[in-house]
Amino acid sequence: MPSAQVWPFEVEEVHPTHINGTAMDTYHRWMEVVIPAGLIGLPVLNLPAGFGGNGLPIGLQLIGAKGSDAVLLSMGQAWHQETNWPSQRPPVLD
């Protein structure tokens, strides 16, 4: 699943108030894709997944079975080793 329903937004903005013309009635509505797994006690790992055409970062969340925390963490470590994400930079936009 994606890590959020929206691209990163301006730091001055507390939270998105609309997504594709739909009003967000609460602060939590804009990030509701991350809520269900945590509420039912499943482990979740969010990973950086690249950059969109707008140069902004995107992420994805892996949701594991109950008790699979170590598996998810090892997947995250493998992702880190393969992608060297901290050294990645967005493409230069004209």
CORNORFEN-V739417 format. One line per field, one symbol per residue. ss: DSSP state (H for helix, E for strand, - for the rest). psi: psi as a letter, one per 40 degrees, with the letter a starting at -180 (. if undefined). burial: b if it has 24 or more other C-alpha atoms within 12 Angstrom, else e. A space follows every 10 residues. Layout:
ss=???
psi=???
burial=???
//
This chain:
ss=-E-------- -------EE- -EE---HHHH HHHHHHHHH- ---EEEEEEE E-----EEEE EEE-----HH HHHHHHHHHH HHH-HHH--- ----
psi=iidieiiiih dehdiheihf ehhheidede feeeddddde fiihhhihea iieeeiiiii hhhiihefdd dddddddddd ddefddeiii ihi.
burial=ebbbbbeeee eeeebbeeee eeeeeeeeeb beebeeeeee eebbbbbbbe eeeeeebbbe bbbbeeeeee ebeeebeeee eeeeeeeeee eeee
//
